[in-house]
Amino acid sequence: MSFTYIASAADWARIAPELVLAGVALLILLVDLLLPQTGAVPRERGAANFFVLPLLALLGVLGALAATIVLFVVGDGQRAFFGLVGSDWGSLYAYLAILSAAGLGIIFSPAYLKRLKLVHQGEYYALFLAATLGMMLLAAATSFMTLFLGLETLSLALYILCGFVTRRQSSQEAGMKYFLLSSFASAFLLYGVALIYGATGTTRFGARGTSAFPGVLQFLQVHPQSTTLLLIGIGLLTVGFAFKVSAIPFQMWTPDVYEGAPAPVTAFMSVGTKAAALVAFARVFAVVLAPVAADWQAVVWVLAVLTMVGGNLLALVQRNAKRLLAYSSVAHAGYLLIGVVVGGATGLAAILFYLLCYAFLNAGAFGALSALERLDNSGCDREDLRGLWFRRPWLAGFLAFFLLGLAGFPPMAGFAAKYYLFFAALQGGHPELLLIGVLTSVLGMYYYLRLIAAMFMEPAREAQEEALEVSLALAVAGAGASAGVAPRVSGPLGRAASTRTGGAGTGTAGAAVAVKTAAQATTKRAPAAQQAPETREQATEEGALAGSSLSWTTWLGLGLAALGALALGTVLPFWLVDLALKAAGTL
Amino acid sequence: MFPMLSTIIFLPLLGGIVVLLLPRERVNVIRWTALGVAWLDLLLALGVMLAYAQPHPTAITVGTVPLVVGEASPTVASVTFLLQEHLSWLPALGINYSLGVDGVSVLLMTLTTLLTVVCIAASFRVEQKLRTYLAFMLLLESGLLGVFLATNLFLFYVFWELMLIPAYFLVGGWGGPRRVYAAIKFVLYTAVGSFLMLAGIIALGYYYRTGGHYTLDLTTILNSSTHLNSTVQLWLFLAFAAAFAVKVPLVPFHSWLPDAYSEAPAPVTAMLAGAMAKAGAYGFLRYCLTLFPDAAHRLAPLISTLAVIGILYCALMALVQSDMKRLLAYSSISHLGVITLGIFALSAQGLASQQGIDGAVLQMVNHGITITALFLIVGFLEARTGTRRLEDYGGMARRLPIMASVLMIACLSSLGLPGLNSFAGEFLALLGVFRNNAIFGVLGTLVVVPAAWYMIRLVQNAMMGVRPAGGPVVAAERKGGLPDLDIGEFLVLLPLLVLIFYIGVHPLPLTFFVEH
């Protein structure tokens, strides 16, 4: 069979957003080399400027966003490269969610990176954009090959980003865990793709209503009875997708990875991966495999119910805010799966609109946590959040805003999104999913409100306990310094030297050598110790934030996310929902 | 046309934002700004009330629409609201921004704005996080007003949930020692009901579709020719009733209330009891009764039974409370039971009783005024002595003659003394019940006995009798004396007292609003 490959200019134009991102990612690697470097040894060497690269990355995202909007207006919505990648409105709508999350993640990054002294920024932002690119490719894939390509691009970039804080064990664990489990799931998916290829003879999806590039859809329309081969293929595909959207029982990786990864990365990946994987899930199942819906609908129904109930139940018992949000994101995946089960234009539109709303809320919530997270990944426990309102009222206010939005309170976006999704469930003939969704939302309300109660209604820890902890941490810091385990950590980030319990032992061992460091630190902290416990706590927190002159970027990100969440819930839905409805028809 | 109702709803919200932005040290500026905003809103509401009192031919309230059971159209006359505002929001789903008033909502709107003024004025002693506190108070007012003025079910739900957020923060942030427990319990109970109502609203829009067009506008729904079959009505009624029954509350769903009312600071409790509880009763009247007449007819005995159980059980519970706020909380549930009973006093044919509804609405206003006064007085007393236990008090009337008199008046009003405000409302409501169902009437009327008993017990134990030899009251007296109501506190209570007497003597203007 001869095959002439001619890609037209129109094909390239259809993937303009991806091209912009790829170009800027390469540019970032280049610029990184030109920036003045600091650091004594190679592993600590990196760009001294924490502002240029994120700005560049953000411009890249904005460029991609602009390209997306241009495609919305003037694009032909056709598939590019012989039906491999879509440029339809459905894909573009998914781009909006992914790019919003990426933009917010990038805005949250510089302050975080600077505070934790993570200097390898070139790699960080390039990988960030590469992951975004992969997500967009996954969402726009109209062939199983492109789908796998997108999936691997985003996964490989995220493996590294999750383990980016090399001095933190939990971060490395997150990267490793994500890598192992995700590769496993990818293998399932790939095998499923192979079997479907075997059953249908094509890897292309095929578009609705046209026979231009026939694919699986056209094959199934002609042969609506599924063969054993196809059934096994669908089963394996389900496993792969369920893993990517972290549906129960394939959610095990989610809490560990979300907790261990740097908070800005979590903010981005929790939304972006979910958006991309869900759009792909919806496209493959609710559109391409729609002719054999009877074969998979029950399975996805069970997945959705398990995920809604299980995610919310598991979140109830979490004490760490990042873990809690991880389980809540599992629960949200469950709500989104309702859209896949329901299918049809309304179901798909509900998914698209929900994802856009969710992007602002979840990225905002993790962004607020990124301002609290310390190097050893502490700072996000409920104990740490207690009385946050009295110490940092604005941060607590923002976090509460996003949590209330996620809980589904109007007028934030979460409510509008949920309303539309539940409406789709009823319209699609699944009133039971509406009821289950509504009741599990009540469970959800409890854990979000519990966290808010800890921040707003409970006093900070007892003064004495606090004092003890500070002295202990100082000893530990000294120990760390003497042993040379983590030299850079000991100074301003004294409290973060080690986990508290584990640190106690080393603290006594290295106590003798620690005296000097601790003494220095104590003199520095002595005036603070005499102040009221609340002010002192504030002092320590601000001490931990010292050197982050870029904290305004975090505020900018929080403000934008809040504005987006509010706008999506109040004034924008009237045309965004219509747009989603139109976009869903083109998936 | 000037969007009067939107202004009334969103003025407090904007005022709250302004208050948040004021400098922290200018305490007095903050207080007076908040109070000024609340006053302005009250004046606007009074303006609307006066305008409503002018003769107007088209307005027919939902409350007076005779309910017809069966296949006939549920409404006889077309239902209209005054001062309507309409803005397309999500027309594809039948979601619009539409507001309007009828007689019932005019009354409740004015009541809410009045109570906000009183409660903000009573909050002048709050010091901790003053700006946020006042902003939340104003936001609560916005939510409540929205609930009373919305004529689109989606919008109604948005405001219904919106008022939950400030209430949660106010109870949990400024309350007593068990505030976190109380606040979370309050929100969870309410949330279960609300979410069921959300499911009901989604389903309602779905059932009232014509072609591909969904609608959630109250006027369109009430004037539509679609008639839901009785099974659907039954389920939807239950879904809506879940939210309202928790909010009112009816008895098996009431256990959040004593905790929330006793833990919240007094002005917040007054807002919750005076205004927010009315949102539940309003919901029953506006939505359950008019949207699902068949189901209302079938389930009225059930709701009435629950209301009667609540009336008697909570009156007995109030008898044995030693905490004054808990006593008032239980009395509040008991009184709201009478209101619910009046609303559901349907005749054998399923016709709503005019007297029942007149009385219920009148009683909503009266109870709002009286219970606010009571909670505020108890709050003033607690601020002086630091205790709410009845056992700690005794013989206070000598030390605090003015406070004792005011408390006495409020208590007498609460127990329904003729000549004071509550009498007319309770009498009318129970009369309506008697007409249609004598058993419920008798049982409901029985409340008069324990109601008098627990209120007199409150006054007697706190104000009369022998002064305790020791305890927190004496300690407070030694420390700083026990000042009587100062001029500010008296001015806070004054409008409520005036209304207690005025409505008692002259309740007709209020029934005018209900009937027109």
Interface residues (C-beta under 8 A of the other chain):
Chain A: P393 L404 F409 P410 P411 F415 Y419 Y420 F422 F423 L426 Q427 P431 L434 L435 V438 L439 S441 V442 M445 Y446 L449 R450 A453 F456 M457 E458 P573 F574 V577 D578 L581
Chain B: S88 W89 L90 P91 A92 L93 T132 F154 Y157 V158 E161 L162 L164 I165 Y168 F169 G172 G173 R179 V180 A183 I184 V187 L188 A191 V192 F195 L196 L198 A199 I202 A203 G205 Y206
